[in-house]
Amino acid sequence: MLNLIDEIIFKTARSGGSGGQNVNKVETMVEGIFHIAGSKKLSDSQKAILFEKLANKIDKEGYLHVRSQRSRGQLENKNDVIVKIHVLVSNALVRRKKRKPTKPTMASKLKRLKTKKNKGLLKQGRMKIKKDFTD
């Protein structure tokens, strides 16, 4: 797992929400900014993957912005930002298995046809009975 802590720039601001009297004077909201293109710990191929998969979270200059104001303490929010960035980057770099298309089995085909037949019979049973008075 990559350790990107020393490449993250931290900014603080006053947090909204709970905090009582501290809310107007303590900067507890933490924003972590990670410059993907300028990272020395990521290879060029990893950077390309991140730009592709995290395109909606990256700004025009290539910075990944992550905020946290969950806690009342700045340190907890800073740790939360670090975890969020690591999770985003590591999840984006995981290679997904390619799906192998399979054909339905004979048993599943027969089961589908049987349920179709039963459904048709059920609907037929709901039809009104036509009385024929031609006798």
C-alpha positions as CSV (number, residue, x, y, z in Angstrom):
1,M,0.0,0.0,0.0
2,L,1.2,3.5,-0.9
3,N,2.0,6.0,1.9
4,L,1.1,9.4,0.5
5,I,1.0,11.4,3.7
6,D,4.0,13.5,2.9
7,E,2.6,14.5,-0.5
8,I,-0.8,15.7,0.9
9,I,-1.2,19.4,1.5
10,F,-3.6,20.2,4.4
11,K,-5.7,23.3,4.8
12,T,-8.0,24.1,7.6
13,A,-11.2,26.2,7.8
14,R,-14.0,26.8,10.2
15,S,-16.3,23.8,10.2
16,G,-20.1,24.1,10.1
17,G,-22.4,22.1,12.3
18,S,-21.9,21.1,15.9
19,G,-19.2,22.5,18.1
20,G,-20.9,24.9,20.5
21,Q,-18.9,28.0,21.3
22,N,-15.8,26.6,19.5
23,V,-17.6,26.7,16.1
24,N,-16.8,30.4,15.7
25,K,-13.1,30.4,16.6
26,V,-11.6,26.9,16.0
27,E,-10.7,25.7,12.5
28,T,-11.6,22.0,12.7
29,M,-12.6,21.3,9.1
30,V,-9.6,19.8,7.2
31,E,-9.2,19.7,3.4
32,G,-6.5,17.4,2.0
33,I,-5.1,18.3,-1.4
34,F,-3.1,15.7,-3.3
35,H,-1.4,16.6,-6.6
36,I,-1.6,13.4,-8.6
37,A,0.6,14.6,-11.6
38,G,3.3,15.8,-9.2
39,S,3.4,12.7,-7.1
40,K,6.8,11.0,-6.8
41,K,5.4,7.8,-5.4
42,L,3.1,7.0,-8.3
43,S,4.2,5.6,-11.6
44,D,3.0,7.2,-14.9
45,S,0.6,4.3,-15.5
46,Q,-0.9,4.6,-12.0
47,K,-1.3,8.4,-12.5
48,A,-3.2,7.7,-15.8
49,I,-5.5,5.2,-14.1
50,L,-6.2,7.7,-11.3
51,F,-7.0,10.5,-13.8
52,E,-9.4,8.2,-15.6
53,K,-11.1,6.6,-12.6
54,L,-11.2,9.7,-10.3
55,A,-12.0,12.3,-13.0
56,N,-15.0,13.6,-11.2
57,K,-13.0,14.3,-8.0
58,I,-10.0,15.9,-9.7
59,D,-9.9,19.6,-10.6
60,K,-8.5,21.1,-13.8
61,E,-5.0,21.5,-12.4
62,G,-4.8,17.8,-11.4
63,Y,-5.5,18.1,-7.7
64,L,-7.6,15.6,-5.7
65,H,-9.6,17.4,-3.0
66,V,-10.9,15.6,0.0
67,R,-12.6,17.2,3.0
68,S,-13.6,16.1,6.5
69,Q,-15.6,17.9,9.1
70,R,-17.1,14.9,10.8
71,S,-15.4,15.4,14.1
72,R,-15.0,18.4,16.4
73,G,-11.2,17.9,16.6
74,Q,-8.8,18.9,13.8
75,L,-6.5,15.9,14.4
76,E,-9.4,13.4,13.9
77,N,-10.5,15.2,10.7
78,K,-6.9,15.2,9.4
79,N,-6.6,11.5,10.0
80,D,-10.0,11.0,8.3
81,V,-8.7,12.9,5.3
82,I,-5.6,10.8,5.1
83,V,-7.7,7.6,5.2
84,K,-10.1,8.9,2.6
85,I,-7.3,9.7,0.2
86,H,-5.6,6.4,0.7
87,V,-8.9,4.5,0.2
88,L,-9.7,6.5,-3.0
89,V,-6.3,5.9,-4.5
90,S,-6.0,2.2,-3.5
91,N,-9.5,1.4,-4.7
92,A,-8.9,3.1,-8.0
93,L,-5.6,1.2,-8.6
94,V,-7.2,-2.3,-7.9
95,R,-7.5,-4.3,-11.1
96,R,-10.9,-5.7,-11.6
97,K,-11.4,-9.2,-12.9
98,K,-12.7,-9.3,-16.4
99,R,-16.1,-10.9,-16.6
100,K,-16.2,-14.2,-18.5
101,P,-19.5,-14.4,-20.4
102,T,-21.3,-17.7,-19.8
103,K,-24.2,-19.4,-21.5
104,P,-27.3,-20.4,-19.5
105,T,-27.4,-24.1,-18.6
106,M,-30.0,-26.5,-19.9
107,A,-31.6,-26.7,-16.5
108,S,-32.0,-22.9,-16.2
109,K,-33.5,-22.8,-19.7
110,L,-36.0,-25.5,-18.8
111,K,-36.9,-23.8,-15.5
112,R,-37.5,-20.5,-17.3
113,L,-39.8,-22.2,-19.9
114,K,-41.7,-24.0,-17.1
115,T,-42.3,-20.8,-15.2
116,K,-43.4,-19.1,-18.4
117,K,-45.9,-21.9,-19.0
118,N,-47.3,-21.7,-15.5
119,K,-47.7,-18.0,-15.7
120,G,-49.6,-18.3,-18.9
121,L,-51.9,-20.9,-17.5
122,L,-52.5,-18.7,-14.4
123,K,-53.4,-15.8,-16.7
124,Q,-55.7,-18.0,-18.8
125,G,-57.5,-19.0,-15.6
126,R,-58.3,-15.3,-15.0
127,M,-60.1,-14.9,-18.3
128,K,-63.9,-14.6,-18.4
129,I,-65.8,-17.7,-19.5
130,K,-67.7,-17.1,-22.7
131,K,-71.1,-18.6,-22.7
132,D,-72.1,-20.0,-26.0
133,F,-76.0,-20.0,-26.5
134,T,-76.0,-21.3,-30.0
135,D,-77.6,-24.7,-29.1
